Every structure is written in C-alpha cells, then in structure tokens.
Amino acid sequence: MKADRSWSLFLGGCVALRVLVPLVVLAAAPTKLPLAPHYTYAPLAGDSYGFYHALANLYAAAPVVFDGWIGIASLVLLACFGIAGELVRRSGLTWLAASLWLLGASLVLGVFVHDMADSGAGVIGWPLIWAFATLPLPILRLATTPDHAFAFGLAVSLAANGFTVVATAIVGRRLSGRRSVGLLAAALLASWPLWTSLVAGSQAWGNGQWNVDTGLALYTEPVSTALVAAALLLLTDDRLGATAAVVAGLVLGFSTAVKLTDGLIGAAITAVVALRDGVTRGALVALGGLISLPVLLGYWSHGYASDFEGVAAPPGGRYQWRFVHENLISSTIFTPWMLVVLLPLAVIGAASIRDRFGRALLVLPIAVTVAAYATYYWTVQHPRFFYVVMPAVFILQAAGAVRVARSAQRREPVPESVAEREPGSLDERSVVARGKAAP
C-alpha cells in the first residue's frame, strides 16, 4: 500500500537522521558543524572511563571466576535450568520456560559481577552489553583498547537510538490511532539533537549532554531509553500474551541494571498493566523484571551503594526539597523556554489520548522520573537523567500538535468517527467494543 510505503520511507529517514548526525560530527571532528557542539574525538570521557574499566574487568574476571568448581557449578546450573525450561516448554508454558532459561543465566551473571574487581562504574548493565558487543576482539586475539572498544560501543549506542525512533513511532501510532502522530513523534526525537540549542541556547551542549544523547559519550542513556521503549512496544501490542508480558518485564528489569531509576518506571508500568489486564498479567511483568535481580544485587557493592559519584554529597544529603527550585530554573536543557515548547502540547496530547491505559503508559513514567530527580542534587548538572522519557514526551507532544491542527481546520470540533482512525488502534477497539455491548 502507498500509505505503508510512505510510512516506512519517512520512518527510515528519521532513523537515518538520528544515526547519521553523530557520525557526521565524528567524521568532521575537530571541525565544528552547524547546530552541533564542537567535538574532538576521545574514546573515553567522564563516566565512560568507569564503564570501560568495568568491561575490561569483566574480561579479566571471566577466566578467574569460572575456573575450577565455580565454572563447573555454573555449567551444571545452566544445564538444570535449561532442561527444566525445555520440559516446561513442551507442556505449553512458554512464558515459564523463558523465565527459567533467563533466570539461570542471571544467577550465573550475578556471581560473575559480584566477584569482578571494582571499576568505578555505578551500574553494570551497560558494561555487560558493551562487553558482549566487543567479544569479537578477544576471539580474534585483538587488544580491547579504548579505541577499539569505542567503535563497538558507538555501534550499540547508535543502534539503540535508531530502535528508539522506530519504537516511538509505532507506540505513538498505536496509542493515538494516527500515523501522523507516530511519524511526528519520531521526527521530533530524531531531530532533537539539532534543535535543543535553538530553544535552550548553546548551554544545552554543556557537560557533554549532547554527546551523551547522540551516543558519542558511550553513557547508559541510549540503551536505557531503548529498553524502556521496547517494553512500551510490547505492552501496546493487542496480541500481548503471557510470554510477551514476561519479556516486557525482563527488559524493564534489565534496564534497572543499566540505570537504577528505571526500576521506578518498571514499577509504574507494572501497576498500569495490573489495573488494566488483571493482577495475573501484572504479576507476569513483575516476574520478568525480577529475573535481573541477581545481576543487580551481585554488583550492588561495587556500584552506587559505595560511591557518591566521585563527589562529596552536600550537607543534608543528595535529595533535598531545596534543590527543586535550582533544578527548575538552572537546567541547561530544560529551561523555561524549553518547557514552554514541550509541555503545553504534551498536556493537550495527554487529554486527546482517550484510552486510559495508553495515557497512563506515557504519563506515569514521566511523572516518576521527574519525581525521582526533582530533588536530586546533581540533576541541574545532568539533564540527561530525563532522556529516558523523551520518547513519551514527544508522543504526547505530537498527539497534541495533531489535535490542535485538526481543531484549527474546523470551527466546531466534532467527535472523531471510527472511520477516521487507523484500523486496529486501541481507541477504535474500545469504540467497537462499546458498540457491540449496546442493546
């Protein structure tokens, strides 16, 4: 169909824009390009030192940890969980089989990360992904230098950003019932690195936030955002089954190992699923989330539990009400002007999404993330903390923009008919269901 082709072409263009912008900046370095900050290539900077050392420590720990009885016990454990999972799968409980297989791997990884040396990385999720991505280096007997590791880490970050653009478009289309909302949300996310400075000024590039967003800094944000977007993609599919619910919980749980406060998002989403689909379905999402708990607990003593991010905490602690005002007025990206650009249309968009489940899936992650960081001491220096919910913000903003544009085309807005909405949308299904129930 022509509409499907147009959708694919436009979405492909958005993905290309999101991926190519940092690549062009990297290729042109140290020349400064318009709408982008000055960039000089450095494989490691800031927190990426800790993540890289965690990657190196993982490689160093593998032959030590898995040598001898621990290695044998790990193989036996994986075999037992694998056999149990296969037996369960044959009985038709695919969701339980997947849970058993992944739990076995999680238990082994939990022991592994517990016994590795300290690295300075606050979390282990991103170093684990980065380590798996760079496996070709040790397999080919090549040195895992920062330069070599940078190429693999950047590839993962760019892939994560590209996937997030696609997921944003699909989730936006599903929840609003309009292709235009999905495509506009994807376009806003894809072009976000280019227009932040136009609204917030060049200060938006401060503290390396632009590099973090585009993936050049090799921080956790691209992967963290992609994992949350993947969960939303699964949970907005009307064909959601038990296995998909467990997988959605799994990605939310692992995203917590990538960024600790993603656990709050996972808890909020699980509550929404339980209210909409029942306690059983919510419990399946929670079960998937808990599978990553051994990894989180295994690394806990190496992470933020024993480190105040390398900086002494202010008197009174890291969380204080007095920081709310400073975080609100002094953010380098989410300035008053940026909030004016983002929030009014997002509020209209939230009101225009008639399915309460869909609205809650977008609004609650934003709410819990803002609540988590509004009183946090370092939020003013790191607006990147909010990147994880930008896909949800742009979906709401796109829905609001489309609603305003449609209202402007007619003097008296009239209720939208089912025929105006995309077949299979959440809103259409609720209208059809009400029609069938009518006498």
N, C-alpha and C positions, 0 to 999 in steps of 0.2 A: 504494500500500500504506500501511497505517496506520503501520507502523514507519518508512517513509521520510518520511512527513509529520511524525511526531514528531521524527525526526532533524533535519529541515530547520527546524522551528519552534524547537527548543531551540538549534540552532546559530545561527539568526538572532538569538535573544535574547542569546547570548553576544557576537556581533559588535556588536549594538546597545549592550550594556553597555560594551564596550571603547571604542567610539567616542563614546558619549554622556557618559561620565564627564568627560573633559576639556572637552567643550563646555559642560556644566553649570557646571563650575568657572569657565570663561572667562566665561560669561554672568553668573554671580553675583559676579564679581570687583568690588571687593576684599573682599567678604564671605567669611569662611571657612566652609566646609561641613564636616560631619562626615566623618571618615575621609579627609580630603584636607588638604593643607597650605594655608596662607594664600597666595593668589595675587593679584598685582597685574599687570594687563596691561602687557607690554613686548614690542614686536615683536622685539627683539634682546637677547640676554644671553649672556655667556660666549663660547663658540666660534661661536655663530651670527653674531657680528659678522664673523668671518673668512669664513664660508660666504656671507653676504650680499655682502660685498665681492668675493668670487670670482664670484658671479653677476653683479654689476654690471660687473666686469672682462671677463667673457665677452662681454657685450653690447657693451662698448666696443671689444673687440679684433676682433670679427667684421668690421666694415667695413674695418679696417686690414689685418688678416691676409689676408683673401680679396679684397683689391683688387689688381688687376694680375695678374702672371703666376702668383702663388700661387693665386689664385682659379681661374684658367683651368686650371692643373695639377691642382687638386683636382677640378674637374668632369671633366676627362679621366680621372683616376684612378678616380673613381666610375663613370664610364661603362664603362671597361675591365673593372673587377671585376663590374659589373652584367651586361655582355654575356657574360663568361666564366661567371658563375654561371648565367645562363639556358641557355647551351649545355650545361653540365654537368647542369642540372636535367632537360633533355629526354632525357638519356641514362639517367635514373633515379636519379642520385646526389644526392638532395635534401639530404642532410647536407653534402655538399661545396659545393653551390650556396649553401646558407645561410651556410656558413663564408666563402665568397668575398665575398658581399654585405656581411656584417658586418665582415670584415677591411678592406674598402675604406673603410667609414665610420670604423672605428677608426683607420686610418692618418691620415685627414684630421683627426679629433679630436685625435690625438696631436700633430700640427703646431700645431693651433689652441691647445691648452692650454699648449704649450711657449712660444708667443710672447705669451701674455697677461701682464699685469703681475702682480707679486706681490700677494697679498691677505691673507696671514696664515692661510689655511685649510691645514690639514695634508694634506688629501686633496681630490680633485676630483670624485669620483663623485657625492656628494650635491649639490654646487653645479650640476653638469651636469643632474641630474634636476630640480632646483628651477628652473633656467633654462628648460628645456623646458616646465615646467608654467606658467611665467609669460609665455610667448610672447604670449598674448592682450593683455598690457599694451602692449608696443611696437607690435604690429599695430594696435591701436586708438589708438595715439599717446597712451597714458596713461603717466604717470610711474611708474617702477619704484621707488617709495618703500618703506621698510621696512614700513609699514603695509599697503600693497597686496601686497607680496611675502609678508608673513606669512600672509595668507588662503590663498594658493596653496600655500605650504609646509606649512601646517597640514592642508590638504585631502589632500596627498600623504602626510603622516605618518599621518593617521587611516586613509586607505585602506590603507596598508601594514600598520598594526596590525590592521585588520579582516581583511585577507587572511591574515595570520599565524595568526589564530584559526581560520579555516577550514582552512588547510593543516595546522595542528596536529591538528585533529580527524580529518581524512582519513588523515594519516600514522599517527596513533595507532590508528585502526581497522584499517588495512592491516597494520601490524606485529604487532598483538596478535590480530587476528581478532575483536575485540569492539567493538561500537558503544559500549558503556558506557565503555570506556577512552578512545575518541576524544572523546566528549562530556565526560567528566570532565576530561580534559586541557585541552580548550577552555575549560571553565568556570573552571579554575584560572588559566589565562592571562588570561582576560577580567577576572576579579575580582582579579588580582594587585595592581593599584594600590590597592585598597581594604583589603587585609588585610596588606600589608607592615608598616604601622605597628603593627598589633595584635600582631605577633610580634616585630618588631625595635624597636618604640618609635618615637616621633616623630623620632628621629635619622635614620630611614630617608629622611626628606624633605630631609636636609641636602645642601648643594652642588647643589641643583636637580635631584637624581636623579629625583624624581617627575615633574617637568616633562619631563625627557628621555624617560622611559619612555612617557608618555602622548602625546608629540608636541608639547607646547606650547613646548618649548625649541628646536625646529627643529634638532636634532642628527642625527647619522648613524644612531643606533641603530634607529629603526623601519624604515628602508629596508634597512639591513644585515641585520637579523633576517628581514625578509620575503624577501630574496633567498636566504638560506640555506634558509629554509623551502620556497621554491619549488623549489630543487634537490632537496630531500628528497622533495617531492611528485612530481617527475618520476621520480626513481630508484626509488621504491617502486611504480611502476605496472608491472604484469606485462606490459603491452604495449609496454614501452620498446623503441624502435627506435634506429637509428643517429642519426636527426635529433634525437630527444628526448635522447639522450646528449650530443650536441654542445650543445644548448640548455641542458641542466643545467650543463655546463661553462662555458657563456657567462655564466650568472647567477652562478656561483661566481667566475668571473674578474672580472666587473664588481663584485661585492661586495668584492673586494680593493681596487678603486679607491675604494670607499666607506669601507672600514675595512681597513687593511693586514693585520691579523692574521687576517682571513677567508681569506687565502691559505693559512694553515696548515690551516684547516678544509677548504678545497678540496683540498689535497694529501692529507689523510687520507681524504676521501671517494673521491677518485680511486683510491687504493690499495685501498680496500674493493671498489670496482667491478671493478678489475682482477683481484683474487683470486677474486671470485665469478663474473664473466662472461667472464674472459679478458683478456689483455693488449690485444687489439684494441679491445674495448669501453672499457677504461680509457683507451686512447690517444685515443679519440674525446672522452671527457670532458676529458682534458688539452688536446686541440686546441681545444675550445670555450673553455677557461679562458685559453689563450694569446692568443686574439683580442683581449682587452682590454689586452694588454701594451703596445702603442704608447701608449695613453692613460696608463697608469701611468708609463711611462718618460718620456713627454713632460712630465708635471707634476712629475717627481721633484725637480728642482732648486728648485721653488717650495714643496715640502711639507716633511715632517718631516726630510728629509735636511739642510735648512739651518736647522732650527728645533727647539729643545728645549722646545717647547710654551710658549714665553714665560717659562720658569722655568729658572734655572741648575740644572744637574744636580748631584746630591750627590757628595761625594768618593768616588771608586771607580766612578762610572758609574750609569746608570739601572737596571741589572739586577745585583742582588746577593742572595746567599742570605740575608743577614740581614733582608731585607725580608719574607721568607716569614712569620715569626712575627708581625710587626706587621700584615701584611695579613690574617692569620688571626684575630687577636684584636681588631682595631680597626676592622674594616669596619662601616660604618654600616647596611648592609642585611643582609649575610651574616654575622650574628652567630652565636655558638654556638647560641642558641635557634632561629634560622632554619635552621641546618644540621641540627639535630635534627628539625625539621619536614620538611625536604626529603629528606635523604639516606637514612634507613632504608627508607622506602617505595620510593625510587628504586632502591636496591640490590635489593630484593625484585622490583621490576618488571623490572630487567635480567635477573634469573635466570628470570623467568617468560616472557620472550620467547624462544621456542625456536629461532627462525630466527636463525642466527649472523650473517647478512648484515644483517638488521634491527637486531639488537642492536648491531652494530658501527657502523651508521649513526647511532645515537643516542649511544653511549658515546664513540666516538673524538672527535667534535667537542667534547664536554665536556672530555675529557682534554687535548686540545691547547690549548684555550682557557685552562684552569686552568694548564697548564704555561707558557703564554706570559706570564701575568700574575701568577703567584705570586711571582716575584722582582722584579717591576716596582715602581719607587719610587712611582708615582702611583696604584697600584691601591687603596690604602687610602682615597684621596680620591675615587676614581671607581669604585664598584662597578658602574656602568653598563657597564663593559667585559664583564661576564658576561651581559648581557641577551640577546646573540645566541644563547646556548644554552639559555635558559629554556624554549622550546618542547620541546626534547628532554628536559629535566629533568622537565617536567610530564607528558610522555607516560610516562616511566618511573615517575614517582610515581603516576600514575593506574593504570598496569598493576599496580603493587604494591598499591595500595589495593583494586582489584578482586580480586586474588589473595587478599589477607587476608580480605576479606569473604566470598568463596566458601568459603575454608577454614573460616571460622568457622561456616558453615552445615552443616558435616558433620564428624563427629568424625574420620573417616579419609579424607583426600583421596584421590580416585581419579583415574587418568588421564582427561583430558577426551576425549570422543569427537569424531569429526569432525562429527557432527550438532550438537554444542553450539557450534561455531564458525561464524563468518559465512562463507557461500559465497564462494570466491574469495580467501580470506585466504592469506597466504604460508605460514602454518603448515599449513593444510589441504592446500595443493598439495603440500607436502613429504611429508605422510602418504599422500596418494593415490599419489604417485609411488613411494613405497616399497612400497605395496600392489601396484601393477602389476608391480614388479620381482620380487616374491616368487614362488617356484615354485608 
